[in-house]
Amino acid sequence: MNVKLLISSIVIAVAVFSSTAVLAKGHKSGVNMYRMLLSERAAEKLDLTVTQQAKIKSIAESEKAAIELFKNTKSTKRNEVKTIVQAEVFDEVAFRQAFLAGQNERLELAVLKAKNKNAVWNTLTLEQQEKIESMMKKRKAKMAKKREK
């Protein structure tokens, strides 16, 4: 019975660590939305005003700070889970609480990112929104064509 409990706790711990690591790294192969919008080329194509660029930049900086804070707390949570898993007696309640706390933090980070995307989207005019949608469709088609090769 103890072997099953130990194995299941190790499997859960691995799942926690791997899901957190994937979320924290982000999508490396794609283009950072803020970097793309703040580039000269995109600013020129979308006719972004200086005010719009400043607002997008401030949103990007606040998101970056929140992600850094999340990364710092993530290592503390990881050590907490590691301590629980490596303890002489497995404390299931403490593990569940630590696991749920990590899930809640990831949820809050996802909500923050969604709010920021919404704020950036609402910073753009209707014409700019249409232009960026067409740019995204072209990019998606280009990437799909590239994947087919």
C-alpha positions in Angstrom: 0.0 0.0 0.0 2.8 2.5 0.9 4.6 1.7 -2.4 1.4 2.7 -4.4 1.1 5.9 -2.4 4.8 6.7 -3.0 4.6 6.1 -6.7 1.4 8.1 -7.1 2.8 11.0 -5.2 6.0 11.0 -7.3 3.9 10.9 -10.5 1.8 13.8 -9.3 4.9 15.8 -8.3 6.4 15.2 -11.8 3.2 16.4 -13.4 3.3 19.6 -11.2 6.9 20.3 -12.1 6.5 19.7 -15.8 3.3 21.7 -16.2 4.8 24.6 -14.4 8.0 24.6 -16.4 6.1 24.5 -19.7 3.9 27.4 -18.7 6.8 29.5 -17.4 8.8 29.2 -20.5 6.1 30.3 -22.8 5.9 29.6 -26.5 9.4 30.2 -27.8 8.9 29.4 -31.5 6.2 32.1 -31.9 6.5 35.9 -32.0 6.1 37.9 -28.8 2.9 40.0 -29.3 4.3 43.1 -27.7 7.6 42.9 -29.5 5.8 42.5 -32.8 3.5 45.4 -32.1 6.3 47.7 -30.9 8.5 47.0 -33.9 8.9 49.8 -36.4 7.5 47.7 -39.2 4.3 46.8 -37.4 3.9 50.3 -36.1 4.2 51.6 -39.6 1.8 49.0 -41.1 -0.8 49.6 -38.4 -0.2 53.4 -38.2 0.2 53.2 -34.5 0.3 56.5 -32.7 2.9 57.4 -30.1 0.2 57.2 -27.4 -0.8 53.7 -28.5 2.8 52.6 -28.6 3.4 54.0 -25.1 0.3 52.2 -23.8 1.3 48.9 -25.3 4.8 49.3 -23.9 3.5 49.9 -20.4 1.2 46.9 -20.6 4.1 44.8 -21.8 6.3 46.0 -18.9 3.6 45.3 -16.3 3.1 41.8 -17.7 6.8 41.1 -17.7 7.0 42.2 -14.0 4.1 39.9 -13.1 5.8 36.9 -14.9 9.0 37.5 -13.1 7.2 37.5 -9.8 5.5 34.3 -10.8 8.8 32.7 -11.7 10.2 33.7 -8.3 7.3 32.2 -6.3 7.3 29.1 -8.5 10.7 28.0 -7.2 9.5 28.4 -3.6 6.4 26.3 -4.4 8.6 23.7 -6.1 10.8 23.4 -3.0 7.7 23.1 -0.8 6.3 20.2 -2.9 9.8 18.6 -2.9 9.9 18.7 0.9 6.4 17.1 1.1 7.3 14.4 -1.3 10.6 13.6 0.3 9.3 13.6 3.9 9.4 10.4 6.0 5.5 10.4 6.1 3.6 11.6 3.1 1.2 14.5 4.0 -1.6 14.2 1.4 -3.5 17.3 2.7 -0.4 19.5 2.5 0.4 18.2 -1.0 -3.1 18.9 -2.2 -3.0 22.4 -0.8 0.4 23.1 -2.4 -0.8 21.7 -5.7 -4.0 23.7 -5.7 -2.1 26.9 -4.8 0.2 26.3 -7.8 -2.9 25.8 -10.0 -4.4 29.0 -8.7 -1.3 31.0 -9.4 -1.1 29.6 -13.0 -4.8 30.5 -13.4 -4.2 34.1 -12.2 -1.3 34.4 -14.6 -3.4 33.2 -17.5 -6.2 35.7 -16.5 -3.6 38.5 -16.4 -2.3 37.7 -19.8 -5.8 37.5 -21.2 -6.6 40.9 -19.7 -3.5 42.4 -21.1 -4.3 41.0 -24.6 -7.7 42.6 -24.3 -6.2 45.9 -23.2 -3.9 45.9 -26.2 -6.7 44.9 -28.5 -8.9 47.8 -27.2 -6.0 50.2 -27.6 -6.2 49.6 -31.4 -8.7 51.3 -33.6 -11.2 49.2 -35.7 -9.1 49.7 -38.8 -5.9 48.6 -37.0 -7.8 45.6 -35.5 -8.8 44.5 -39.1 -5.3 45.0 -40.4 -3.8 42.9 -37.6 -6.4 40.2 -38.1 -5.5 40.0 -41.8 -1.8 39.9 -40.9 -2.4 37.1 -38.5 -4.4 35.1 -41.1 -1.6 35.5 -43.6 1.0 34.4 -41.0 -1.1 31.4 -40.0 -1.4 30.4 -43.7 2.3 30.8 -44.2 3.2 28.7 -41.2 0.7 26.0 -42.2 2.2 25.9 -45.6 5.7 25.7 -44.1 4.6 22.8 -41.9 3.3 20.8 -44.9 6.8 20.7 -46.5 
